[in-house]
Amino acid sequence: MTSAPLIAVSGLNTYYDDSHILRDLSLTLNPGETLGLMGRNGMGKTTLIRSIMGLVRPRSGTIEVAGRDVTGEASFRIARLGLAYVPEGRGIFASLSVLENLAIAERKGVDGRKRWTLERALELFPRLSERRGHRGDQLSGGEQQMLAVARALLTNPRVLILDEATEGLAPLIRAEIWRTVRLVRDSGVATIVVDKTVSELTSVADRVVILVKGQVAFEGSSLALRADPEMMRLHLGV
């Protein structure tokens, strides 16, 4: 017997003013699954995530989290259902210290458990521990990304969403972020990862979805995508 999806998007149509971005898009995320979301720039990846998180209201279609219809609900209510979002811009508090950024996020998960603690987050990212007293705006871009990921984990989510997980980061920092994604996956937390690094994303994702002009152009296992170089060339430029 299969579990019900943690996230179920059905027939979603999302617009920015008159621009039709998502077109009858349907997608699921299963418990414990790592989903890679790919596509060229402007194809609707971030709009899909923002729609799921309640930051953009779709005109039609439904979004369910753990079987509950959250279409059009406030973002904070959706987050309380166990969704943690690391946006492309990271969204850390520039005037707060590393420890303050982390402390305000720390809470139990929807199951009442606290698998991720401040101590565990600092063990995961020793660099943050070294800079615990630094303000957010005193961190490098890579350190800010680590902080954003650590802060999301401290909400003890059942779904972690990373938008452009390693965009613009130095190779060593990228490797650390991918190590974290694997650790999160192995801990049983479901994850949606948006990234352009095909080799890394397909090595960590159970399933990959490619968006083209707001529609699903490919959905399948990482193995199936790697076996289809024409699909990758056509839609990812690889």
BAMIKOL-976225 format. One line per field, with one value per residue: x negated, z negated, y of N, C-alpha, C in turn. Coordinates in nm, 4 decimals. Each point is the difference from the previous one (the first is absolute). Layout:
! residues N
nu: (X	...);
nw: (Z	...);
nv: (Y	...);
cau: (X	...);
caw: (Z	...);
cav: (Y	...);
cu: (X	...);
cw: (Z	...);
cv: (Y	...);
//
This chain:
! residues 238
nu: (-0.0852	0.0196	-0.0928	0.0889	0.0035	-0.1195	-0.0375	0.1191	-0.0579	0.1169	-0.0263	-0.1225	0.0672	-0.1215	0.0409	-0.0793	0.0971	-0.0322	-0.1173	0.0323	-0.0386	0.0846	-0.0063	0.1095	-0.0836	-0.0409	-0.0143	-0.0746	-0.0031	-0.0670	0.0481	-0.1000	0.0704	-0.1072	0.0594	-0.0598	0.0019	0.0117	-0.0796	0.0039	-0.0681	0.0912	-0.0219	-0.0087	-0.1270	-0.0477	0.0717	-0.0376	-0.1242	0.0020	0.0545	-0.0866	-0.0905	0.0921	-0.1150	0.0518	0.1091	0.0185	0.0268	-0.0586	0.0623	-0.0571	-0.0283	-0.0446	-0.0003	-0.0532	0.0577	-0.0574	0.1116	-0.1146	0.0710	-0.0876	-0.0453	-0.0063	-0.1124	0.0262	0.1232	-0.0445	-0.0822	0.1069	0.0326	-0.1147	0.0250	-0.1255	-0.0145	-0.1004	0.0372	0.0067	0.0706	0.0263	0.0298	-0.1314	-0.0028	-0.0242	0.0887	0.0429	-0.0503	-0.1010	-0.0384	0.0187	-0.0600	-0.0834	-0.0216	0.0264	-0.0747	-0.0750	0.0568	0.0970	-0.0098	0.0757	-0.0993	-0.0382	-0.0727	-0.1200	-0.0018	0.0357	-0.1171	-0.0133	-0.0236	0.1015	0.0697	-0.0527	0.0325	0.1174	0.0041	-0.1193	0.0080	0.1261	-0.0472	-0.0951	0.1098	0.0215	-0.0986	-0.0320	0.0238	0.1257	-0.0092	-0.0569	0.0953	-0.0799	0.0121	-0.1105	-0.0531	0.0477	-0.0427	-0.1144	-0.0004	0.0338	-0.0881	-0.0967	0.0358	0.0067	-0.1139	-0.0271	0.0765	-0.0970	-0.0261	0.1147	-0.0012	-0.1160	0.0163	-0.0889	0.0083	-0.0518	-0.0072	-0.0661	0.0978	-0.1070	-0.0001	-0.1025	-0.0876	-0.0797	0.0605	-0.0043	-0.1211	-0.0134	0.0567	-0.0668	-0.1058	0.0423	0.0205	-0.1139	-0.0548	0.0592	-0.0368	-0.1192	0.0322	0.0455	-0.0627	0.1226	-0.0518	0.0188	-0.0814	-0.0135	-0.0598	-0.1065	-0.0579	0.0113	-0.1324	-0.0072	0.0883	-0.0437	-0.1119	0.0736	0.0598	0.1116	0.0526	0.0094	0.0337	0.0183	-0.0051	0.0937	-0.0170	-0.0344	-0.0547	0.0431	-0.1290	-0.0446	0.0361	-0.1009	-0.0566	-0.0935	0.0116	0.1320	-0.0198	-0.0868	0.0977	0.0425	-0.1184	0.0864	0.0673	-0.1152	-0.0394	0.1187	0.0143	-0.1216	-0.0195	0.0152);
nw: (0.0000	0.0958	-0.0493	-0.0583	0.1096	-0.0311	0.1266	0.0313	0.1159	0.0233	0.1305	-0.0429	-0.0094	0.0189	-0.0285	0.0716	-0.0539	0.1241	-0.0611	0.0851	-0.1270	-0.0907	0.0795	-0.0739	-0.0872	0.0068	-0.1313	-0.0380	-0.1320	-0.0021	-0.1081	-0.0485	0.0995	0.0795	0.0280	0.1155	-0.0114	0.1309	0.0781	0.1199	-0.0022	-0.0876	-0.0376	-0.1147	-0.0166	-0.0043	0.1069	0.0400	-0.0399	0.0556	0.0989	-0.0097	-0.0151	0.0924	0.0630	0.0858	0.0287	0.0189	0.1287	0.0252	-0.0333	-0.0495	-0.1252	-0.0199	-0.1318	0.0090	0.1205	-0.0435	0.0467	0.0496	0.1090	0.0196	-0.0806	-0.1170	0.0346	-0.1069	0.0480	0.1231	-0.0418	-0.0728	0.1239	-0.0161	0.0675	0.0371	0.0236	0.0803	0.0049	0.1267	-0.0547	-0.0510	0.0030	-0.0257	-0.1325	0.0786	-0.0820	0.0164	-0.1121	0.0281	-0.1277	0.0155	0.1199	-0.0639	-0.1074	0.0833	0.0659	-0.1052	0.0404	-0.0651	0.0567	0.1058	-0.0065	-0.0365	0.1004	-0.0542	0.1226	0.0469	-0.0608	-0.0778	-0.0957	0.0450	0.0124	-0.1155	-0.0373	0.0611	-0.0450	-0.0175	0.1254	-0.0133	-0.0548	0.0941	0.0715	-0.1048	-0.0274	0.1238	0.0463	0.0430	-0.0073	-0.0992	0.0464	0.0508	0.1327	-0.0013	-0.0880	0.0763	0.1047	-0.0612	-0.0331	0.1254	0.0403	-0.0832	0.0323	0.1258	-0.0178	-0.0626	0.1075	0.0142	0.1278	0.0604	0.0465	0.0629	0.0302	0.0921	0.0131	0.1128	-0.0374	0.1167	0.0445	0.0782	-0.0516	-0.0833	0.0725	-0.0938	0.0162	0.1334	-0.0159	-0.0830	0.0895	0.0995	-0.0811	-0.0234	0.1307	0.0151	-0.0939	0.0510	0.1220	-0.0474	-0.0494	0.1274	0.0036	0.0443	0.1217	0.0286	0.0994	0.0107	0.1080	0.0507	-0.1103	0.1259	0.0041	-0.0746	0.0691	0.1118	-0.0643	-0.0351	0.1152	-0.0622	0.0206	0.1304	-0.0145	0.1315	-0.0265	0.0932	-0.0063	-0.1255	0.0782	-0.0417	0.0361	-0.1231	-0.0303	-0.0793	-0.0099	-0.0896	-0.0188	0.0070	-0.0771	-0.0786	0.0178	-0.0144	0.0586	0.0899	-0.0993	-0.0514	0.1199	0.0272	-0.1241	-0.0083	0.1303	-0.0385);
nv: (-0.1207	0.0882	0.0838	0.0792	0.0778	0.0489	0.0170	0.0496	0.0308	0.0561	-0.0042	0.0306	0.1140	0.0504	0.1213	0.0779	0.0711	0.0342	-0.0167	-0.0955	-0.0230	-0.0467	-0.1067	-0.0082	0.0506	-0.1267	-0.0237	-0.1039	0.0046	-0.1141	-0.0571	0.0725	0.0521	-0.0117	0.1157	-0.0253	0.1317	-0.0225	0.0717	0.0523	0.1125	0.0420	-0.1253	0.0678	-0.0330	0.1227	0.0249	-0.1205	0.0214	0.1203	-0.0684	-0.1008	0.0959	0.0269	0.0159	-0.0879	0.0679	-0.1308	0.0130	-0.1162	-0.1123	-0.1093	0.0339	-0.1224	0.0156	-0.1211	0.0118	0.1108	0.0499	0.0485	-0.0239	0.0987	-0.0962	0.0628	0.0601	0.0765	-0.0087	0.0211	0.0964	0.0313	-0.0343	0.0677	0.1148	-0.0228	0.1296	-0.0370	0.1286	0.0336	0.0979	-0.1211	0.1303	0.0045	0.0126	0.1051	0.0570	-0.1251	-0.0472	-0.0796	0.0101	0.1308	-0.0037	-0.0805	0.0749	0.0997	-0.0897	-0.0237	-0.1118	-0.0587	-0.1203	-0.0253	-0.0892	0.1233	-0.0487	-0.0063	-0.0507	0.1185	0.0172	0.1063	-0.0879	-0.0714	0.1122	0.0361	-0.1238	0.0149	0.1251	-0.0595	0.0397	-0.0409	-0.1109	0.0037	0.0230	-0.0712	0.0839	-0.0418	0.1227	-0.0124	0.1343	-0.0686	-0.0800	-0.0923	-0.0009	-0.0736	0.0837	0.0976	-0.0723	-0.0242	0.1285	0.0282	-0.0920	0.0392	0.1229	-0.0401	-0.0654	0.1129	0.0154	-0.0934	0.0327	-0.0266	0.1276	-0.0175	0.1290	-0.0352	0.1311	-0.0497	-0.1259	-0.0041	0.0772	0.0198	-0.1226	0.0182	-0.0696	0.0440	0.1174	-0.0094	-0.0506	0.1021	0.0797	-0.0600	0.0092	0.1225	0.0210	-0.0650	0.0749	0.1068	-0.0375	-0.0319	0.1208	-0.0089	0.1189	0.0239	0.0033	0.1293	-0.0352	0.1315	-0.0487	0.0643	-0.0494	-0.0403	-0.0068	0.1078	0.0693	-0.0546	0.0332	0.1068	0.0333	-0.0363	0.1199	0.0227	0.1288	0.0054	0.1302	0.0110	0.1328	-0.0295	-0.0933	-0.1184	0.0131	-0.0248	-0.1237	-0.0284	-0.1172	0.0217	-0.1298	0.0166	0.1061	-0.0605	-0.0883	0.1270	-0.0099	-0.0446	-0.0602	-0.0389	-0.0346	-0.0533	-0.0493	-0.0534	-0.0165	-0.1277);
cau: (0.0852	-0.0828	0.0414	0.0533	-0.1037	-0.0114	0.0457	0.0680	0.0397	0.0862	0.0599	-0.0308	-0.0203	-0.0454	-0.0303	-0.0481	0.0826	0.0572	-0.0931	0.0404	-0.1285	0.0223	0.1112	0.0595	-0.1131	0.0250	-0.1260	0.0104	-0.1202	0.0349	-0.0757	-0.1377	-0.0528	-0.0738	0.0450	-0.0780	0.0821	-0.0949	0.0523	-0.0733	0.0523	0.1280	0.0927	0.1056	-0.0422	0.0184	0.1430	0.0619	-0.0334	0.0677	0.1421	0.0135	-0.0216	0.1010	-0.0530	0.0713	0.1304	0.0382	0.1363	0.0798	-0.0747	-0.0051	-0.1252	0.0271	-0.1130	0.0411	0.1422	0.0779	0.0020	-0.0558	0.0023	0.0330	-0.0184	-0.1138	-0.1273	-0.0382	0.0809	-0.0582	-0.1271	0.0286	0.0293	-0.1275	-0.0766	-0.1055	-0.0362	-0.1222	0.0170	-0.1224	-0.0664	-0.0390	0.0960	-0.0428	0.0126	-0.1341	-0.0444	-0.0078	-0.1159	0.0247	0.0751	0.1355	0.0727	0.0344	0.0827	0.1396	0.0653	-0.0006	0.1257	0.0321	0.0699	0.1439	0.0184	-0.0389	-0.1387	-0.1009	-0.1189	-0.1017	-0.0192	-0.1028	-0.1302	-0.0174	-0.0184	-0.1362	-0.0891	0.0123	-0.0720	-0.0985	-0.0302	0.0967	-0.0388	-0.1130	0.0472	0.1301	0.0285	0.0024	0.1300	0.0286	-0.0610	-0.1453	-0.0314	-0.0125	0.1193	0.0062	0.0367	0.1416	0.0782	-0.0055	0.0867	0.1388	0.0343	0.0032	0.1198	0.1157	-0.0008	0.0360	0.1461	0.0308	0.1046	0.0138	-0.0389	-0.0974	0.0001	-0.1190	0.0070	-0.1367	-0.0729	-0.1440	-0.0236	-0.0982	-0.0850	-0.1314	0.0069	-0.0034	0.1284	0.0971	-0.0162	0.0557	0.1457	0.0444	-0.0154	0.1136	0.1199	-0.0034	0.0259	0.1431	0.0696	-0.0198	0.0717	0.1410	0.0739	0.0259	-0.0713	0.0066	-0.1227	-0.0159	-0.1411	-0.0358	-0.1089	0.0696	-0.0694	0.0218	0.1419	0.0452	-0.0631	0.0648	0.1465	0.0694	0.0818	-0.0281	0.1030	-0.0496	0.1062	-0.0186	0.1120	0.1033	0.0591	-0.0940	-0.0499	-0.0574	0.0124	-0.0486	-0.1126	-0.1280	-0.0608	0.0660	-0.0436	-0.1397	-0.0003	0.0632	-0.0800	0.0702	0.0882	-0.0831	-0.0507	0.1105	0.0654	-0.0923	-0.1218	-0.1132);
caw: (0.0000	0.0099	-0.0816	0.0733	0.0212	-0.0955	0.0779	0.1241	0.0805	0.1068	0.0943	-0.0484	0.0923	-0.0742	0.0865	-0.0483	0.0804	0.1140	0.0452	-0.0449	-0.0302	-0.0174	0.0879	-0.0343	-0.0488	-0.1083	-0.0530	-0.1357	-0.0785	-0.0938	-0.1260	0.0066	0.1366	0.0462	0.1348	0.0688	0.0877	0.0939	0.1143	0.0262	-0.0699	0.0450	0.0373	-0.1007	-0.1182	-0.1214	-0.0118	-0.0569	-0.1428	-0.0677	-0.0049	-0.1050	-0.1304	-0.0248	0.0270	0.1210	0.0001	0.1331	0.0439	-0.0034	-0.0409	-0.1446	-0.0654	-0.1254	-0.0835	-0.0883	0.0174	-0.0326	0.1061	-0.0490	0.1112	-0.0374	-0.1429	-0.0355	-0.0016	-0.1324	-0.0301	0.0774	-0.0644	-0.1244	0.0324	0.0078	0.1196	-0.0209	0.1320	0.0120	0.1292	0.0750	-0.0621	-0.1336	-0.0942	-0.1398	-0.0641	0.0112	-0.1222	-0.1094	0.0024	0.0441	-0.1041	-0.0087	0.1175	-0.0229	-0.1198	0.0227	0.0842	-0.0635	-0.0572	0.0232	0.1229	-0.0153	-0.0796	-0.1377	-0.0237	0.0276	0.0462	0.0291	-0.1081	0.0279	-0.0092	0.1180	0.1162	-0.0047	0.0316	0.1436	0.0664	-0.0947	0.0349	-0.0705	-0.1411	-0.0111	0.0225	-0.0689	-0.0451	0.1131	0.0558	0.1288	0.1105	-0.0066	0.0514	0.1446	0.0605	-0.0355	-0.1418	-0.0094	0.0453	-0.1093	-0.1061	0.0441	-0.0063	-0.1407	-0.0610	0.0465	-0.0674	-0.1409	-0.0144	0.0020	0.1023	0.0701	0.1382	0.0155	0.1386	0.0270	0.1325	0.0460	-0.1192	0.0022	0.1010	-0.0285	-0.1139	0.0284	0.0050	-0.1322	-0.0650	0.0717	-0.0476	-0.1348	0.0128	0.0502	-0.1107	-0.0894	0.0660	-0.0163	-0.1398	-0.0227	0.0679	-0.0755	-0.1275	0.0263	0.0304	0.1433	0.0465	0.1379	0.0256	0.1298	0.0250	0.1408	0.0107	0.0332	-0.0539	-0.1446	-0.0318	0.0341	-0.0889	-0.1316	0.0115	0.0358	0.1181	0.0575	0.0820	0.0799	0.0437	0.1210	0.0153	-0.1008	0.0098	-0.0235	0.1255	-0.0347	-0.1381	-0.0084	-0.0903	0.0411	0.0936	0.1299	0.0591	0.0433	0.1172	0.1112	0.0242	0.0864	-0.0889	-0.0750	0.0929	0.0478	-0.1019	-0.1041	0.0627	-0.0449);
cav: (0.1207	0.1193	0.1132	0.1147	0.1019	0.1103	0.1153	-0.0366	0.1159	-0.0519	0.0946	0.1348	0.1116	0.1173	0.1149	0.1297	0.0899	-0.0714	-0.1032	-0.1336	-0.0639	-0.1434	-0.0363	-0.1306	-0.0800	-0.0948	-0.0518	-0.0533	-0.0294	-0.1056	0.0027	-0.0458	0.0058	0.1178	0.0341	0.1018	0.0835	0.0579	0.0745	0.1241	0.1177	0.0529	-0.1073	-0.0143	-0.0750	0.0805	0.0294	-0.1192	-0.0055	0.1103	-0.0358	-0.1007	0.0637	0.1016	0.1339	0.0401	-0.0678	-0.0492	0.0330	-0.1230	-0.1173	-0.0223	-0.0384	-0.0698	-0.0387	-0.1100	-0.0217	0.1203	0.1004	0.1263	0.0947	0.1372	0.0274	0.0853	-0.0717	-0.0490	-0.1187	-0.1095	-0.0341	-0.0722	-0.1398	-0.0712	0.0344	0.0992	0.0518	0.0801	0.0672	0.0307	0.1138	-0.0468	0.0575	0.0043	0.1313	0.0569	0.0675	-0.0965	-0.0879	-0.1380	-0.0692	0.0559	-0.0500	-0.1402	-0.0175	0.0387	-0.1019	-0.1326	-0.0465	-0.1404	-0.0303	-0.0227	-0.1226	0.0285	-0.0391	0.1014	-0.0719	0.1017	0.0968	0.0998	-0.0661	-0.0857	0.0876	0.0545	-0.1123	-0.0223	0.1098	0.0554	0.1389	0.0848	-0.0001	0.0929	0.1379	0.0071	0.1359	0.0927	0.0354	-0.0600	0.0745	-0.0151	-0.1325	-0.0158	-0.0586	-0.1414	-0.0099	0.0352	-0.1152	-0.0970	0.0502	-0.0149	-0.1427	-0.0392	0.0599	-0.0773	-0.1297	0.0169	-0.0062	-0.1432	-0.0153	-0.1280	0.0308	0.1077	0.0481	0.0805	0.0624	0.0307	-0.0426	0.0285	0.1046	0.1026	-0.0319	-0.0579	-0.1466	-0.0631	0.0247	-0.0830	-0.1381	-0.0079	0.0032	-0.1297	-0.0949	0.0230	-0.0535	-0.1466	-0.0307	0.0246	-0.1092	-0.1234	0.0106	-0.0261	0.1223	0.0193	0.1192	0.0485	0.0754	0.0653	0.0284	-0.0180	-0.0971	-0.1244	-0.1171	-0.0074	-0.0134	-0.1346	-0.0973	0.0034	-0.0023	-0.1237	0.0276	0.1316	0.0638	0.1126	0.0905	0.0793	0.0947	-0.0218	-0.1328	-0.1095	-0.0571	-0.1302	-0.0442	-0.1368	-0.0225	0.0585	-0.0948	0.0165	0.1262	-0.0152	-0.0884	0.0716	0.1209	0.0945	0.0759	0.0948	0.1018	0.0822	0.0814	0.0461	0.0513	-0.0800);
cu: (-0.0880	0.0557	0.0581	-0.1108	-0.0019	0.0463	0.0644	0.0498	0.0798	0.0592	-0.0269	-0.0215	-0.0324	-0.0428	-0.0756	0.0662	0.0612	-0.0900	0.0359	-0.1269	0.0133	0.1275	0.0481	-0.1049	0.0421	-0.1316	0.0252	-0.1381	0.0409	-0.0828	-0.1407	-0.0664	-0.0800	0.0339	-0.0883	0.0892	-0.0932	0.0723	-0.0824	0.0622	0.1340	0.1035	0.1039	-0.0390	0.0259	0.1473	0.0750	-0.0251	0.0738	0.1514	0.0250	-0.0078	0.1011	-0.0465	0.0578	0.1305	0.0349	0.1427	0.0904	-0.0914	-0.0046	-0.1409	0.0373	-0.1308	0.0508	0.1517	0.0887	-0.0111	-0.0472	0.0009	0.0436	-0.0159	-0.1224	-0.1265	-0.0321	0.0807	-0.0540	-0.1315	0.0228	0.0361	-0.1283	-0.0803	-0.1011	-0.0580	-0.1271	0.0062	-0.1338	-0.0768	-0.0413	0.0854	-0.0425	0.0152	-0.1384	-0.0514	-0.0098	-0.1239	0.0391	0.0854	0.1426	0.0854	0.0475	0.1003	0.1469	0.0751	0.0219	0.1347	0.0198	0.0708	0.1474	0.0294	-0.0429	-0.1446	-0.0974	-0.1308	-0.1154	-0.0021	-0.1078	-0.1382	-0.0270	-0.0244	-0.1422	-0.1044	-0.0003	-0.0802	-0.0982	-0.0335	0.0962	-0.0336	-0.1140	0.0458	0.1314	0.0367	0.0072	0.1436	0.0160	-0.0689	-0.1527	-0.0462	-0.0194	0.1289	0.0165	0.0409	0.1469	0.0884	0.0006	0.0959	0.1471	0.0447	0.0117	0.1252	0.1255	0.0076	0.0438	0.1505	0.0467	0.1108	0.0179	-0.0260	-0.0969	-0.0046	-0.1177	0.0079	-0.1388	-0.0985	-0.1464	-0.0374	-0.1039	-0.0942	-0.1335	0.0090	0.0014	0.1325	0.1087	-0.0057	0.0607	0.1532	0.0521	-0.0147	0.1183	0.1287	0.0057	0.0319	0.1487	0.0827	-0.0082	0.0712	0.1504	0.0850	0.0186	-0.0588	0.0337	-0.1224	0.0032	-0.1476	-0.0301	-0.1085	0.0580	-0.0654	0.0269	0.1465	0.0505	-0.0647	0.0698	0.1516	0.0523	0.0723	-0.0293	0.1204	-0.0648	0.1194	-0.0418	0.1251	0.1171	0.0702	-0.1077	-0.0384	-0.0616	0.0268	-0.0427	-0.1169	-0.1249	-0.0683	0.0590	-0.0439	-0.1434	-0.0104	0.0586	-0.0761	0.0689	0.0959	-0.0798	-0.0531	0.1097	0.0509	-0.0933	-0.1296	-0.1236	-0.0535);
cw: (0.0000	-0.0868	0.0889	0.0180	-0.1130	0.0649	0.1276	0.0668	0.1187	0.0835	-0.0320	0.1150	-0.0812	0.0987	-0.0783	0.0898	0.1164	0.0518	-0.0630	-0.0207	-0.0139	0.0723	-0.0302	-0.0538	-0.1153	-0.0409	-0.1394	-0.0618	-0.1068	-0.1280	0.0192	0.1353	0.0227	0.1468	0.0554	0.0973	0.0896	0.1154	0.0196	-0.0782	0.0592	0.0367	-0.1076	-0.1285	-0.1290	-0.0201	-0.0591	-0.1501	-0.0766	-0.0079	-0.1114	-0.1376	-0.0305	0.0232	0.1286	0.0025	0.1408	0.0351	-0.0020	-0.0329	-0.1512	-0.0437	-0.1328	-0.0703	-0.1002	0.0037	-0.0298	0.1135	-0.0576	0.1089	-0.0477	-0.1478	-0.0226	-0.0131	-0.1369	-0.0393	0.0743	-0.0634	-0.1268	0.0237	0.0226	0.1256	-0.0344	0.1353	-0.0099	0.1362	0.0650	-0.0645	-0.1445	-0.1115	-0.1453	-0.0542	-0.0123	-0.1311	-0.1203	0.0141	0.0538	-0.1023	-0.0111	0.1186	-0.0218	-0.1136	0.0256	0.0831	-0.0736	-0.0630	0.0304	0.1347	-0.0255	-0.0800	-0.1451	-0.0322	0.0453	0.0394	0.0282	-0.1125	0.0421	0.0011	0.1245	0.1246	0.0042	0.0250	0.1504	0.0781	-0.0982	0.0278	-0.0692	-0.1483	-0.0238	0.0083	-0.0745	-0.0447	0.1111	0.0425	0.1362	0.1147	-0.0048	0.0542	0.1509	0.0545	-0.0354	-0.1448	-0.0214	0.0451	-0.1071	-0.1118	0.0365	-0.0077	-0.1446	-0.0688	0.0411	-0.0721	-0.1457	-0.0222	-0.0033	0.1002	0.0429	0.1485	-0.0020	0.1475	0.0192	0.1424	0.0389	-0.1141	-0.0003	0.0986	-0.0487	-0.1148	0.0457	-0.0069	-0.1366	-0.0733	0.0669	-0.0495	-0.1387	0.0029	0.0502	-0.1063	-0.0964	0.0599	-0.0155	-0.1440	-0.0327	0.0637	-0.0819	-0.1343	0.0174	0.0268	0.1515	0.0441	0.1456	0.0208	0.1422	0.0171	0.1457	0.0203	0.0198	-0.0660	-0.1487	-0.0323	0.0325	-0.0885	-0.1355	0.0088	0.0335	0.1330	0.0462	0.0817	0.0732	0.0453	0.1265	0.0178	-0.0909	0.0070	-0.0228	0.1342	-0.0225	-0.1464	-0.0060	-0.0949	0.0515	0.1026	0.1395	0.0687	0.0516	0.1248	0.1236	0.0281	0.0889	-0.0803	-0.0767	0.0908	0.0392	-0.1057	-0.1085	0.0571	-0.0387	0.1161);
cv: (0.1246	0.1116	0.1093	0.1031	0.1025	0.1296	-0.0521	0.1273	-0.0525	0.1134	0.1452	0.0977	0.1244	0.1080	0.1066	0.1039	-0.0795	-0.1121	-0.1345	-0.0825	-0.1516	-0.0392	-0.1426	-0.0977	-0.0897	-0.0648	-0.0548	-0.0144	-0.1000	0.0091	-0.0565	0.0097	0.1274	0.0223	0.1110	0.0757	0.0797	0.0701	0.1259	0.1157	0.0423	-0.1040	-0.0304	-0.0712	0.0778	0.0347	-0.1187	-0.0078	0.1093	-0.0247	-0.1012	0.0647	0.1108	0.1422	0.0584	-0.0786	-0.0468	0.0407	-0.1218	-0.1167	-0.0109	-0.0382	-0.0639	-0.0320	-0.1025	-0.0186	0.1186	0.1008	0.1334	0.1060	0.1381	0.0321	0.0875	-0.0842	-0.0580	-0.1230	-0.1225	-0.0450	-0.0820	-0.1465	-0.0808	0.0249	0.1095	0.0376	0.0833	0.0677	0.0300	0.1146	-0.0226	0.0570	-0.0010	0.1427	0.0618	0.0568	-0.0929	-0.0872	-0.1376	-0.0738	0.0516	-0.0451	-0.1428	-0.0159	0.0328	-0.1045	-0.1314	-0.0331	-0.1484	-0.0151	-0.0251	-0.1270	0.0186	-0.0334	0.1091	-0.0694	0.0963	0.1023	0.0993	-0.0652	-0.0852	0.0832	0.0554	-0.1087	-0.0263	0.1026	0.0636	0.1459	0.0968	0.0076	0.0984	0.1452	0.0279	0.1409	0.1023	0.0297	-0.0661	0.0700	-0.0016	-0.1359	0.0025	-0.0608	-0.1466	-0.0216	0.0364	-0.1153	-0.1096	0.0405	-0.0187	-0.1452	-0.0460	0.0535	-0.0766	-0.1346	0.0105	0.0109	-0.1454	-0.0319	-0.1449	0.0180	0.1170	0.0373	0.0946	0.0542	0.0495	-0.0270	0.0426	0.1097	0.1006	-0.0286	-0.0587	-0.1529	-0.0683	0.0176	-0.0821	-0.1438	-0.0171	0.0017	-0.1342	-0.1091	0.0123	-0.0552	-0.1519	-0.0409	0.0165	-0.1111	-0.1284	0.0014	-0.0198	0.1218	0.0107	0.1339	0.0301	0.0879	0.0552	0.0317	-0.0294	-0.1058	-0.1391	-0.1204	-0.0163	-0.0275	-0.1406	-0.1065	-0.0060	-0.0183	-0.1392	0.0160	0.1414	0.0459	0.1167	0.0818	0.0729	0.0843	-0.0360	-0.1333	-0.1059	-0.0618	-0.1379	-0.0264	-0.1455	-0.0104	0.0720	-0.0881	0.0160	0.1287	-0.0117	-0.0868	0.0675	0.1301	0.1025	0.0863	0.1055	0.1099	0.0984	0.0972	0.0560	0.0548	-0.0772	-0.0825);
//
